[in-house]
């Protein structure tokens, strides 16, 4: 029986971002189906007795120093652990391409053992503005190099698949496209205790149900927080914007955003709600918003957007190919200008209840048809346990120099 090793996230249970949530959802759901799954977990310092399992998933702990190169070191150690523990027919699923050429000897060794290697490239990481020019060059090279060293490229959107085809010379027929998932949560499913927690949280920031906009995600320039702050600061906009961010909220960009809000005299209109990792509470806060603002412009199937859709939210999204592919006709779109976002906020405020409900229903239906976890786990289970043990995998399936090898039929 094949084993799956998920490498490249910070570990589970999820407490950081999309890759971690993905790793937890996929691994625990497969483990519930009696599949053997390992997830590597980063540790800056070694715990006395770290847990060996989580909801049936086997955990491989990776201890690394708190260093700028920690993500690369963690991936290398994790791949080494997979090499020591893996057997012919297993699958190593690498999330992200940042480890780049440093992984080449280990990937070669894994394939020599008959282990199949998959790569999920996520979004277009090298375009993120917070990277230095040197880091961007390195990541750009990694996005070209690493797909050539694996057996299968897994993309979570057609836009990302096309990007690798057009910019990295990857044949689309040699990739799989499997979306990211999200739960469908109806307001009636919220427990009384969670509602009480939400009400307490909102009182803390002087917010009222259905009277605030919300943005959830990382505080990075490519999520267009500055654009949102300027738009919500417009005197014609009455509702405040609640910004919930991850642990990066105490960086220089966070201070820059606060200064921008004060500069526009809108410190009361812009609410920095800190970090909320309690998922039931976070969902309740998001459900209570009048609308979600989604300004992400780098990436494929963005988790924050899909999760908002599953909550039945009214969504105003930046008009990008990535967002249009996910949201479809289930939301409203704004251009990358303050004027256009202000216009869309006014439009959203004038929508009838029936129109809002139509958008909300479309969003939920898209999650049920395209982005539901059972369907996505089914797709992974078929590919892992149908193709990983098929003759021609691993060491016998080296891809051509300019293409990514796909084991099994095209899944599109």
VORO-238507 format. One line per 10 residues: for each residue z, y, x of N, C-alpha, C. Coordinates in steps of 0.001 Angstrom, whole numbers, plus 500000, padded with zeros to 6 digits. Layout:
N
Z/Y/X/Z/Y/X/Z/Y/X ~ ...
//
This chain:
412
500000/498807/500852/500000/500000/500000/500000/501243/500887 ~ 499073/502123/500653/498953/503337/501456/500141/504273/501239 ~ 500392/505081/502242/501420/506105/502179/500749/507468/502318 ~ 501335/508492/501685/500847/509858/501804/501868/510685/502568 ~ 501407/511405/503582/502241/512329/504340/501747/513749/504061 ~ 502616/514605/503541/502261/515994/503282/502883/516854/504378 ~ 502031/517522/505135/502439/518292/506318/501977/519734/506154 ~ 502805/520679/506585/502340/522062/506634/503095/523022/505746 ~ 503913/522520/504807/504769/523409/504018/506116/523511/504725 ~ 506952/524425/504256/508283/524534/504848/509206/523444/504349
508779/522755/503299/509564/521622/502832/509963/521741/501377 ~ 510619/520700/500899/511083/520669/499514/512582/520386/499504 ~ 513309/520818/498460/512818/521511/497268/512255/522887/497593 ~ 511302/523311/496778/510565/524542/497044/511481/525755/496937 ~ 511366/526646/497927/512146/527890/497891/511379/529031/498544 ~ 510079/528888/498712/509333/529910/499436/508087/530349/498676 ~ 507088/529485/498577/505838/529949/498004/504981/528825/497468 ~ 503663/529100/497423/502729/528203/496770/502630/526826/497390 ~ 502534/526747/498719/502422/525447/499368/503659/524597/499107 ~ 504834/525235/499118/506070/524486/498902/506143/523961/497469
505784/524817/496511/505767/524373/495119/504753/523254/494924 ~ 503595/523408/495536/502566/522377/495454/503076/521062/496034 ~ 503682/521124/497218/504191/519912/497865/505241/519229/496991 ~ 506123/520016/496382/507161/519425/495541/506572/518795/494287 ~ 505699/519513/493606/505130/518998/492366/504316/517728/492609 ~ 503456/517755/493622/502604/516599/493883/503427/515406/494357 ~ 504324/515638/495303/505070/514522/495889/506024/513876/494892 ~ 506780/514668/494150/507758/514090/493225/507072/513372/492068 ~ 505941/513905/491620/505226/513256/490517/504593/511940/490977 ~ 504092/511909/492214/503558/510650/492736/504677/509643/492977
505815/510131/493476/506953/509231/493698/507429/508620/492386 ~ 507352/509392/491304/507742/508868/489990/506796/507772/489526 ~ 505617/507701/490129/504658/506637/489815/504747/505492/490835 ~ 505835/505455/491564/506110/504398/492546/505154/504446/493737 ~ 504660/505651/494072/503861/505820/495279/504769/506267/496418 ~ 504440/505846/497628/505236/506209/498793/504723/507521/499366 ~ 505576/508541/499341/505180/509879/499785/506240/510427/500730 ~ 505788/510985/501837/506646/511694/502785/506272/513175/502762 ~ 507264/514039/502873/507034/515471/503032/507820/515936/504253 ~ 507150/516610/505171/507847/517135/506343/508519/518453/505972
509730/518659/506492/510555/519824/506137/510997/520535/507411 ~ 510747/521818/507482/511125/522600/508664/512616/522916/508631 ~ 513220/522913/509833/514593/523345/510006/514666/524203/511260 ~ 515206/525407/511129/515376/526256/512306/516536/525747/513137 ~ 517604/525327/512498/518717/524666/513184/518919/523332/512504 ~ 519384/522376/513251/519522/521020/512718/520782/520894/511884 ~ 520621/520455/510638/521780/520211/509783/522524/518970/510269 ~ 523804/518925/509918/524602/517774/510331/524040/516492/509718 ~ 523843/516497/508425/523300/515324/507749/522282/515778/506708 ~ 521066/516076/507127/520048/516495/506159/519714/515353/505222
519376/515651/503970/519062/514581/503010/517834/513798/503440 ~ 517856/512508/503175/516744/511636/503559/515668/511580/502484 ~ 516065/511869/501239/515112/511798/500138/515344/512954/499179 ~ 514344/513217/498351/514462/514197/497283/513626/513703/496116 ~ 514292/513340/495031/513633/512830/493827/512616/511732/494148 ~ 513013/510833/495010/512173/509697/495362/511203/509941/496497 ~ 511112/511172/496974/510223/511514/498087/511001/511377/499393 ~ 510392/510773/500395/511027/510622/501696/510798/511892/502520 ~ 511871/512416/503102/511807/513673/503843/511822/513409/505343 ~ 510881/514030/506050/510837/513979/507507/511215/515361/508030
512404/515476/508607/512907/516781/509032/512388/517138/510417 ~ 511925/518369/510536/511342/518875/511775/512174/520047/512242 ~ 512836/519894/513377/513678/520963/513919/512893/521759/514950 ~ 512830/523069/514748/512085/523938/515662/512931/525160/515998 ~ 512687/525776/517149/513393/527021/517478/512891/528168/516607 ~ 513737/529180/516405/513349/530355/515628/512490/531248/516510 ~ 511197/530972/516502/510250/531596/517435/508993/531993/516675 ~ 508246/532935/517232/507021/533394/516576/506023/532252/516381 ~ 506055/531265/517277/505128/530135/517187/505723/528963/516403 ~ 506823/529212/515693/507494/528134/514967/506574/527382/514011
505710/528048/513214/504849/527282/512296/503935/526295/513019 ~ 503386/526715/514171/502505/525821/514928/503306/524657/515505 ~ 504472/524968/516079/505311/523918/516648/505749/522925/515563 ~ 506109/523453/514406/506558/522585/513315/505445/521634/512892 ~ 504217/522138/512785/503106/521273/512386/502823/520211/513441 ~ 502916/520587/514705/502661/519619/515769/503715/518503/515766 ~ 504981/518887/515627/506047/517878/515582/505887/516997/514348 ~ 505526/517624/513226/505342/516859/511992/504205/515853/512135 ~ 503091/516276/512732/501973/515350/512936/502361/514211/513868 ~ 503178/514516/514869/503663/513475/515773/504514/512460/515019
505367/512937/514101/506181/512033/513302/505293/511150/512419 ~ 504225/511718/511894/503283/510935/511093/502595/509873/511962 ~ 502263/510256/513182/501625/509317/514111/502552/508138/514408 ~ 503829/508424/514598/504791/507370/514920/505073/506471/513717 ~ 505004/507033/512501/505395/506287/511321/504206/505739/510529 ~ 503031/506331/510706/501884/505974/509890/501283/504621/510226 ~ 500519/504103/509255/499849/502822/509405/498402/502955/508949 ~ 497539/502040/509339/496142/502100/508884/496051/502178/507361 ~ 495206/503045/506874/495050/503232/505435/495875/504357/504854 ~ 496816/504904/505633/497616/506030/505159/496780/507311/505145
497304/508334/504460/496653/509638/504396/497639/510700/504869 ~ 497211/511515/505820/497962/512695/506248/497273/513906/505647 ~ 498004/514648/504831/497459/515799/504105/498037/517068/504719 ~ 497216/517786/505460/497646/518983/506181/497383/520218/505325 ~ 498432/520995/505069/498326/522210/504265/498191/523415/505189 ~ 497035/524056/505174/496805/525216/506038/496189/524821/507363 ~ 495467/525783/507959/494754/525487/509205/495301/526243/510410 ~ 496492/526820/510294/497039/527640/511371/497319/526894/512655 ~ 497540/525574/512582/497824/524809/513801/496591/524711/514682 ~ 495422/524819/514079/494159/524941/514810/493915/523907/515891
493393/524350/517040/492991/523406/518093/494153/522673/518741 ~ 495368/523191/518591/496518/522518/519195/496733/521132/518594 ~ 496240/520944/517379/496439/519654/516704/495394/518623/517084 ~ 494358/519029/517807/493232/518126/518042/493634/516786/518646 ~ 494463/516728/519718/494822/515403/520267/495552/514521/519257 ~ 496445/515120/518471/497189/514333/517491/496279/513852/516360 ~ 495373/514704/515917/494446/514289/514873/493553/513150/515361 ~ 493137/513253/516600/492326/512186/517181/493116/510883/517239 ~ 494408/510974/517618/495246/509783/517676/495492/509179/516306 ~ 495686/510030/515304/495889/509535/513937/494662/508780/513449
493507/509330/513704/492283/508690/513235/492024/507387/513985 ~ 492413/507359/515257/492270/506114/516016/493151/505011/515438 ~ 494234/505406/514762/495112/504439/514105/494576/503999/512748 ~ 493463/504556/512302/492938/504223/510982/493564/505037/509873 ~ 494138/506193/510221/494773/507076/509238/493784/508167/508849 ~ 493616/508379/507555/492706/509393/507042/493398/510747/507022 ~ 492678/511801/507376/493244/513149/507448/492531/514055/506462 ~ 493326/514711/505632/492812/515709/504699/493313/517093/505112 ~ 492582/518111/504702/492981/519486/504984/492826/520329/503726 ~ 493873/521057/503373/493808/522057/502304/493825/523425/502977
492690/524159/502974/492628/525410/503717/493305/526576/503016 ~ 493768/526389/501776/494377/527463/500998/493350/528585/500799 ~ 493729/529824/501064/492818/530950/500882/492127/531337/502175 ~ 491704/532595/502228/491046/533117/503430/492122/533818/504251 ~ 492948/533034/504916/494153/533535/505569/493856/534611/506605 ~ 492760/534486/507334/492495/535416/508423/492157/536818/507925 ~ 491910/536980/506638/491624/538305/506093/492885/539074/505701 ~ 494041/538447/505776/495261/539139/505384/495545/540290/506343 ~ 495872/541437/505762/495960/542667/506549/497180/542721/507463 ~ 498206/541908/507207/499401/542018/508035/499233/541362/509406
498152/540619/509611/497935/539992/510910/497375/541014/511899 ~ 497733/540852/513158/497125/541652/514223/495683/541199/514417 ~ 494899/542000/515142/493494/541609/515345/493401/540297/516113 ~ 494333/540063/517050/494323/538813/517798/494609/537614/516913 ~ 495593/537776/516019/495922/536692/515097/494766/536431/514133 ~ 494086/537492/513704/492943/537313/512799/491822/536539/513479 ~ 491564/536851/514749/490534/536129/515487/490908/534650/515625 ~ 492192/534405/515922/492646/533027/516070/492490/532259/514757 ~ 492942/532863/513647/492858/532192/512354/491407/532015/511909 ~ 490568/532988/512242/489149/532844/511896/488551/531641/512623
488914/531491/513898/488434/530331/514661/488978/529038/514062 ~ 490272/529038/513699/490879/527832/513119/490179/527424/511829 ~ 489794/528428/511008/489142/528113/509732/487773/527491/509950 ~ 487171/527741/511103/485892/527110/511443/486113/525768/512136 ~ 487119/525706/513010/487314/524534/513864/487947/523355/513127 ~ 489064/523589/512430/489857/522471/511929/489129/521637/510874 ~ 488335/522241/509960/487622/521384/509002/486726/520348/509660 ~ 486311/520588/510876/485444/519644/511583/486209/518462/512169 ~ 487530/518516/512121/488342/517462/512716/488975/516547/511670 ~ 488639/516749/510385/489303/515986/509327/488287/515170/508551
488788/514282/507699/487932/513412/506907/487554/514016/505561 ~ 488374/514955/505086/488112/515508/503763/488722/516895/503669 ~ 487967/517806/503082/488445/519158/502831/488736/519277/501342 ~ 489973/519664/500996/490378/519819/499603/490491/521307/499298 ~ 489660/521815/498399/489695/523221/498015/490236/523340/496597 ~ 491012/524395/496340/491581/524544/494999/490750/525453/494107 ~ 489588/525905/494581/488708/526711/493742/487282/526609/494260 ~ 486325/526857/493376/484926/526857/493781/484639/528001/494740 ~ 485340/529129/494563/485121/530276/495447/485492/529931/496888 ~ 486588/529202/497075/486982/528798/498432/486006/527767/498968
485566/526875/498118/484579/525874/498527/483296/526560/498993 ~ 482844/527566/498250/481643/528299/498627/481854/529080/499917 ~ 483065/529623/500087/483359/530364/501321/483182/529480/502540 ~ 483705/528260/502477/483586/527367/503631/482152/526874/503811 ~ 481434/526776/502735/480024/526391/502843/479198/527492/503478 ~ 479403/528734/503049/478576/529843/503494/478989/530396/504853 ~ 480289/530340/505168/480780/530961/506399/481142/529973/507499 ~ 481442/528730/507139/481879/527757/508138/480959/526557/508251 ~ 479832/526579/507540/478866/525504/507655/479307/524182/507078 ~ 480229/524204/506112/480714/522978/505501/479832/522628/504303
479341/521416/504263/478515/520946/503162/479390/520776/501921 ~ 479112/521486/500799/479949/521362/499597/480073/519934/499095 ~ 479046/519113/499323/479121/517731/498850/480112/516912/499667 ~ 480607/517478/500773/481580/516790/501610/482992/517329/501404 ~ 483206/517982/500282/484542/518483/499955/484935/518000/498568 ~ 486217/518085/498295/486746/517866/496953/487281/519194/496441 ~ 487195/519409/495139/487791/520589/494515/488828/520105/493518 ~ 490108/520339/493837/491220/519969/492961/492097/521206/492795 ~ 492289/521629/491561/492994/522866/491306/494495/522753/491562 ~ 495141/523903/491491/496598/524010/491559/497136/523919/490133
498355/523466/489955/498892/523276/488620/500021/524217/488262 ~ 500348/524253/486978/501474/525048/486483/501950/524461/485162 ~ 503224/524611/484853/503732/524110/483566/503429/525086/482439 ~ 503370/524586/481232/503278/525426/480041/504691/525552/479474 ~ 505167/526784/479384/506528/527039/478902/506456/528024/477744 ~ 506905/527602/476579/506921/528461/475398/508255/529199/475333 ~ 508271/530453/474858/509549/531188/474748/510621/530431/473982 ~ 510221/529642/473001/511207/528892/472225/511886/527797/473039 ~ 511286/527441/474193/511868/526395/475032/512987/526908/475934 ~ 513177/528232/475978/514228/528802/476821/515594/528512/476205
516512/528052/477020/517854/527753/476522/518641/529041/476334 ~ 519700/528956/475566/520545/530129/475307/521158/530655/476602 ~ 521554/529736/477490/522177/530179/478748/521185/530911/479637 ~ 519934/530429/479670/518914/531104/480474/518603/532477/479895 ~ 518523/532580/478574/518289/533873/477941/519421/534846/478262 ~ 520654/534330/478271/521804/535178/478594/521721/535665/480046 ~ 521316/534774/480952/521139/535174/482350/520057/536242/482475 ~ 518956/536043/481746/517874/537023/481787/518345/538375/481264 ~ 519059/538380/480146/519528/539640/479574/520456/540367/480546 ~ 521298/539609/481231/522189/540208/482218/521392/540801/483374
520360/540068/483820/519507/540551/484905/518809/541847/484494 ~ 518252/541892/483281/517534/543070/482821/518466/544269/482668 ~ 519691/544036/482175/520652/545139/482051/520974/545736/483404 ~ 520998/544877/484427/521288/545347/485784/520285/546411/486236 ~ 519038/546294/485760/517988/547232/486156/517567/548155/485009 ~ 518375/548177/483945/518114/549044/482795/516737/548780/482199 ~ 516406/547505/482025/515131/547100/481448/515350/546445/480086 ~ 514334/546539/479218/514405/545952/477887/513252/544977/477692 ~ 513462/543960/476871/512424/542969/476605/511162/543626/476081 ~ 510022/543178/476590/508696/543644/476193/508457/545107/476527
509299/545683/477367/509140/547101/477711/508999/547307/479215 ~ 508502/546282/479921/508253/546433/481354/507054/545579/481750 ~ 506369/546044/482786/505345/545233/483428/506019/544468/484558 ~ 505390/543394/485007/505977/542604/486084/504909/542196/487083 ~ 505318/542146/488345/504455/541628/489402/505302/540692/490243 ~ 504806/539465/490448/505542/538449/491203/504676/537995/492369 ~ 505230/538040/493572/504464/537587/494735/505004/538193/496012 ~ 504290/537978/497074/504706/538478/498378/504433/539970/498493 ~ 505293/540664/499232/505084/542089/499490/504168/542235/500705 ~ 502870/542156/500437/501858/542304/501479/500755/543209/500939
500074/543956/501805/499083/544932/501344/497982/544351/500471 ~ 497531/543113/500752/496415/542563/499998/496784/542180/498560 ~ 498050/542325/498190/498439/542131/496794/498423/543441/496021 ~ 498058/544534/496698/497785/545838/496067/498972/546419/495310 ~ 500161/546315/495889/501345/546924/495284/501262/548447/495280 ~ 500676/549024/496326/500563/550491/496379/499710/551000/495224 ~ 498634/550305/494928/497778/550667/493804/498575/550623/492496 ~ 499371/549567/492309/500158/549436/491089/501207/550533/490973 ~ 501875/550849/492078/502910/551882/492052/502306/553236/491683 ~ 501170/553549/492265/500521/554824/491942/500103/554884/490475
499610/553753/489952/499163/553737/488553/500338/553863/487588 ~ 501397/553085/487823/502554/553125/486930/503294/554459/487058 ~ 503105/555155/488174/503723/556470/488363/503042/557558/487555 ~ 501886/557261/486999/501168/558243/486186/502052/558676/485008 ~ 502146/559980/484752/503021/560468/483666/502692/559878/482300 ~ 501454/559420/482111/501060/558868/480818/501563/557439/480597 ~ 502031/556793/481668/502494/555409/481571/503991/555405/481314 ~ 504402/554766/480238/505816/554811/479841/506619/553615/480327 ~ 505979/552469/480455/506723/551273/480850/506915/551212/482365 ~ 508085/550776/482832/508300/550605/484276/507677/549310/484784
507569/549218/486094/507043/548017/486758/508172/547321/487501 ~ 508416/546063/487165/509408/545234/487853/508689/544412/488912 ~ 509103/544571/490170/508500/543840/491283/509497/542796/491777 ~ 509127/541526/491664/509955/540432/492180/509214/539813/493352 ~ 509876/539791/494503/509209/539345/495727/510030/538258/496401 ~ 509443/537690/497454/510131/536622/498173/510995/537202/499275 ~ 511377/536385/500218/512312/536818/501260/511730/537846/502219 ~ 510425/538065/502142/509820/539081/502998/510056/540481/502467 ~ 510895/540609/501405/511061/541903/500756/511779/542918/501640 ~ 512400/542482/502710/513112/543418/503575/512311/543718/504841
511015/543816/504685/510178/544153/505836/509764/545613/505761 ~ 508996/546063/506756/508584/547458/506796/507747/547866/505607 ~ 506928/546948/505103/506082/547268/503969/506918/547538/502722 ~ 508021/546817/502587/508925/547043/501464/509450/548477/501493 ~ 509861/548949/502653/510348/550319/502773/509239/551318/502490 ~ 508039/550993/502899/506891/551852/502628/506636/551980/501129 ~ 506781/550880/500396/506585/550914/498953/507664/551740/498272 ~ 508895/551604/498726/509986/552408/498155/509741/553895/498390 ~ 509289/554214/499601/509014/555612/499919/507871/556153/499062 ~ 506877/555317/498802/505748/555731/497969/506205/556023/496544
507099/555181/496006/507611/555410/494656/508390/556708/494576 ~ 509207/556972/495593/509980/558215/495612/509067/559427/495780 ~ 508037/559273/496587/507086/560366/496810/506405/560777/495513 ~ 506139/559804/494646/505481/560084/493367/506486/560406/492261 ~ 507746/560523/492653/508761/560859/491665/508949/559784/490621 ~ 508700/558541/491009/508738/557442/490039/509719/556363/490458 ~ 510786/556757/491149/511737/555738/491592/512363/555003/490413 ~ 512440/555661/489249/512961/554988/488065/511938/554112/487380 ~ 510654/554408/487617/509582/553628/487016/509289/552353/487795 ~ 509629/552333/489061/509353/551176/489922/510680/550493/490224
510839/549274/489755/512087/548532/489910/511856/547386/490886 ~ 512549/547411/492010/512475/546313/492979/513574/545319/492627 ~ 513164/544221/492025/514116/543270/491462/514600/542202/492420 ~ 514297/542345/493699/514787/541375/494671/514081/540036/494569 ~ 514790/539003/495012/514258/537642/495038/514932/536811/493954 ~ 514133/536094/493179/514668/535206/492143/514067/533826/492359 ~ 514856/532903/492908/514376/531552/493153/514842/530565/492077 ~ 515700/531021/491159/516110/530197/490024/514924/530151/489068 ~ 514184/529025/489053/512932/528953/488306/513092/529182/486803 ~ 514069/528567/486124/514234/528865/484693/514487/530346/484427
515317/530977/485256/515579/532408/485093/514326/533220/485350 ~ 513594/532888/486415/512375/533626/486726/511362/533511/485590 ~ 511212/532329/485039/510280/532157/483919/510701/533001/482720 ~ 511993/533045/482454/512478/533839/481326/512207/535324/481544 ~ 512393/535798/482765/512121/537206/483081/510639/537502/482914 ~ 509796/536584/483344/508353/536790/483241/507891/536754/481782 ~ 508459/535841/480995/508111/535758/479581/508511/537046/478855 ~ 509602/537663/479301/510091/538873/478648/509297/540120/478944 ~ 508343/540061/479882/507554/541241/480246/506469/541513/479209 ~ 506076/542784/479103/504962/543125/478214/503651/542577/478774
503495/542661/480106/502260/542165/480734/502512/541894/482203 ~ 501749/540961/482744/501750/540669/484176/500640/541464/484851 ~ 500964/542107/485974/499950/542745/486802/499704/541837/487995 ~ 498458/541509/488236/498111/540575/489312/497058/541222/490197 ~ 497484/541664/491385/496576/542377/492276/496140/541595/493490 ~ 496386/540284/493512/496041/539470/494678/494518/539443/494871 ~ 494081/539627/496096/492635/539599/496358/492230/538650/497467 ~ 493170/537968/498102/492852/537005/499152/493408/535653/498741 ~ 492548/534666/498561/493028/533332/498217/492192/532689/497145 ~ 492521/531458/496856/491793/530707/495849/492546/530730/494538
493047/529574/494111/493819/529484/492881/495237/529951/493183 ~ 495539/531193/492835/496843/531759/493189/497940/531223/492271 ~ 499023/530674/492820/500089/530097/491994/500693/531084/491006 ~ 500930/532325/491441/501562/533304/490550/500713/533552/489312 ~ 499390/533566/489482/498501/533794/488349/498508/532604/487397 ~ 498394/531399/487939/498376/530204/487085/499702/530048/486352 ~ 500808/530334/487035/502117/530227/486393/502251/531230/485249 ~ 501750/532463/485446/501785/533471/484386/500971/533017/483182 ~ 499843/532371/483447/499020/531849/482348/499776/530783/481568 ~ 500485/529907/482269/501236/528856/481605/502394/529377/480770
502824/530603/481061/503899/531217/480287/503372/531959/479067 ~ 502049/531947/478898/501461/532638/477764/501560/534139/477876 ~ 501383/534671/479078/501522/536103/479310/500218/536848/479075 ~ 500342/538125/478727/499196/539025/478755/499006/539422/480214 ~ 497821/539222/480760/497603/539390/482198/496540/540443/482456 ~ 496865/541379/483356/495911/542356/483867/495688/542011/485333 ~ 494491/541568/485681/494210/541066/487021/493151/541901/487720 ~ 493284/541987/489036/492268/542648/489854/490954/541881/489713 ~ 489881/542621/489583/488578/542004/489335/487999/541433/490632 ~ 488361/540183/490937/487809/539458/492081/487243/538135/491588
486395/537535/492399/485838/536241/492016/486935/535190/491884 ~ 487909/535230/492782/489007/534260/492729/489726/534343/491388 ~ 490101/535579/490989/490868/535742/489756/490040/535422/488521 ~ 488766/535785/488542/487916/535500/487382/487713/533994/487207 ~ 487609/533269/488305/487435/531822/488202/488638/531175/487528 ~ 489832/531671/487835/491057/531077/487284/491323/531568/485862 ~ 491278/532878/485664/491697/533470/484399/490617/533429/483326 ~ 489358/533510/483728/488273/533476/482754/488380/534598/481739 ~ 488259/534265/480452/488311/535247/479369/489727/535374/478794 ~ 490705/534915/479562/492074/534889/479058/492886/536120/479442
492246/537137/480017/492985/538326/480418/492088/539529/480537 ~ 492667/540632/481036/491942/541873/481260/491807/542103/482756 ~ 490769/542840/483152/490503/543061/484579/490426/544549/484889 ~ 490923/544911/486073/490834/546297/486520/490200/546351/487905 ~ 489514/547442/488170/488923/547650/489482/489966/548143/490469 ~ 489590/548199/491736/490543/548563/492786/490641/550085/492905 ~ 491111/550713/491835/491331/552157/491842/492473/552475/490897 ~ 493211/553519/491207/494331/553926/490360/493822/554293/488973 ~ 492722/555022/488928/492165/555473/487652/491844/554287/486748 ~ 491256/553239/487301/490867/552106/486475/492074/551317/486003
493082/551183/486852/494282/550464/486422/495017/551252/485337 ~ 495099/552569/485479/495724/553385/484436/494972/553198/483115 ~ 493652/553184/483188/492840/552985/481988/493150/551639/481335 ~ 493284/550580/482139/493553/549262/481585/494970/549163/481027 ~ 495918/549859/481646/497283/549870/481112/497305/550526/479735 ~ 496556/551633/479593/496448/552278/478286/495806/551343/477272 ~ 494760/550628/477708/494084/549689/476809/495032/548583/476371 ~ 495795/548049/477315/496742/546976/476996/497787/547450/475990 ~ 498195/548710/476095/499196/549238/475168/498641/549413/473762 ~ 497323/549540/473640/496710/549760/472335/496232/548466/471674
496349/547344/472384/495887/546080/471809/496724/545689/470599 ~ 496065/545162/469607/496795/544671/468434/497529/543378/468788 ~ 498526/543038/467977/499273/541796/468201/498328/540588/468157 ~ 497339/540636/467260/496405/539516/467133/495568/539359/468396 ~ 495135/540472/468980/494332/540412/470213/495170/539905/471379 ~ 496407/540379/471462/497296/539908/472528/497512/538404/472400 ~ 497766/537939/471193/497974/536509/470970/496737/535697/471332 ~ 495560/536266/471103/494316/535566/471454/494234/535369/472970 ~ 494546/536437/473727/494536/536316/475191/495589/535309/475662 ~ 496763/535369/475053/497835/534453/475448/497457/533001/475172
496861/532751/474025/496448/531385/473676/495361/530886/474616 ~ 494428/531758/474968/493375/531361/475905/493963/530997/477260 ~ 494960/531774/477692/495587/531497/478988/496258/530130/478981 ~ 497018/529844/477937/497716/528566/477846/496718/527407/477778 ~ 495642/527593/477030/494644/526530/476909/493947/526262/478235 ~ 493739/527308/479039/493116/527088/480360/494043/526281/481273 ~ 495319/526535/481174/496265/525750/481972/496253/524299/481499 ~ 496243/524103/480196/496253/522731/479672/494982/521974/480030 ~ 493863/522661/480097/492598/521969/480343/492245/521874/481824 ~ 492657/522868/482634/492237/522904/484034/493392/522802/485037
494536/523364/484692/495586/523560/485691/496895/522861/485340 ~ 496809/521731/484640/498036/521005/484315/498315/519956/485383 ~ 499588/519803/485730/499974/518928/486831/499611/517461/486612 ~ 499810/516877/485428/499440/515459/485255/497975/515196/485590 ~ 497073/516072/485149/495653/515903/485453/495396/515999/486951 ~ 496062/516941/487600/495858/517147/489037/496436/515981/489832 ~ 497613/515500/489433/498212/514344/490120/497346/513112/489923 ~ 496771/512960/488731/495833/511855/488505/494686/511909/489505 ~ 494147/513113/489729/493010/513272/490646/493404/512880/492062 ~ 494581/513303/492501/495028/512938/493851/495304/511443/493957
495918/510881/492935/496232/509452/492990/494964/508623/493092 ~ 493943/508992/492325/492676/508255/492410/492085/508347/493804 ~ 492082/509517/494388/491440/509695/495690/492223/509041/496824 ~ 493553/509140/496752/494359/508567/497832/494335/507046/497796 ~ 494617/506491/496640/494773/505043/496592/493469/504315/496274 ~ 492408/505061/495956/491102/504430/495794/490265/504524/497060 ~ 490435/505635/497821/489538/505875/498952/490193/505695/500305 ~ 491531/505846/500377/492170/505791/501690/492050/504425/502329 ~ 492039/503370/501504/491983/502022/502058/490578/501447/502064 ~ 489617/502254/501631/488246/501777/501577/487680/501661/502991
486901/500650/503278/486305/500538/504607/485533/501801/504951 ~ 485689/502220/506195/485009/503436/506639/485918/504628/506721 ~ 487208/504457/506368/488141/505571/506472/488697/505627/507873 ~ 489445/506736/508128/490150/506860/509396/489244/506851/510594 ~ 489569/505976/511568/488887/505985/512853/487411/505676/512732 ~ 487010/504953/511664/485620/504574/511534/484781/505621/510809 ~ 485419/506765/510422/484723/507717/509571/484625/509102/510192 ~ 484334/509181/511470/484233/510478/512112/483091/511272/511507 ~ 483375/512560/511145/482347/513350/510487/481303/513831/511467 ~ 480122/514214/510978/479144/514841/511846/479724/516109/512441
479138/516600/513508/479685/517771/514198/479757/518989/513291 ~ 478825/519129/512352/478760/520336/511545/479069/520091/510072 ~ 479824/519050/509778/480148/518782/508374/481486/518095/508285 ~ 482063/518190/507106/483319/517501/506834/483002/516188/506136 ~ 483630/515143/506601/483391/513821/506046/484134/513662/504718 ~ 483469/513134/503714/484079/512802/502435/484049/511298/502241 ~ 485212/510684/502060/485280/509261/501771/485224/509077/500265 ~ 484292/508320/499760/484224/508099/498332/483270/509054/497669 ~ 483104/508948/496363/482122/509752/495637/482546/511208/495537 ~ 481574/512052/495325/481844/513462/495125/482635/513623/493841
483670/514476/493883/484565/514571/492734/484246/515733/491831 ~ 483225/516466/492112/482940/517667/491334/482475/517328/489935
//
